[in-house]
């Protein structure tokens, strides 16, 4: 559904990713239903792809709230690299 909506909007996957502000691979995973989007990403996709009400409802039904660095749904804990030792710090 997402791929056909993107093509209907006249966007390549690269152009869509740039406008939405995410990685092209992320969009391709969403289009293949390999990954569920966050609510924020789903909202951006819906606007850029100009989804119909039914398509938007379908996308939002699989969207996961609160996914991000500090989310309990994320696979790895938030880490950042410290400059002094260039090692990961929890």
C-alpha positions, -999 to +999 in steps of 0.1 A: +000+000+000+028+025+009+048+018-023+017+024-045+009+056-026+045+068-030+044+061-067+010+078-069+025+109-053+052+108-080+082+103-056+112+080-058+122+063-026+153+085-024+132+117-029+106+106-004+132+097+022+148+132+018+114+150+022+103+128+051+137+131+069+146+095+073+169+069+057+158+054+023+162+019+037+138+028+065+112+036+039+118+004+020+114-016+051+081+001+058+069-005+023+077-042+026+061-043+061+093-055+076+092-027+102+064-008+120+069+030+120+067+052+150+036+074+152+057+105+142+072+088+112+038+075+101+023+110+103+051+124+081+047+095+056+009+101+055+014+138+047+041+133+021+025+104+003-010+121+005-026+090+019-064+087+018-083+084+051-085+046+048-047+043+040-039+067+069-060+046+093-043+014+081-008+029+086-016+043+120-031+010+132+004-005+130+024+025+142+041+022+175+040+050+200+071+063+217+097+046+196+130+063+198+162+064+216+147+063+251+118+041+242+112+008+260+106-006+225+140+001+211+163-028+207+194-013+222+198+012+250+207+048+242+244+051+240+267+079+230+303+080+221+325+100+245+352+121+227+379+115+252+381+077+249+360+071+218+342+043+237+305+038+242+291+051+274+258+040+288 
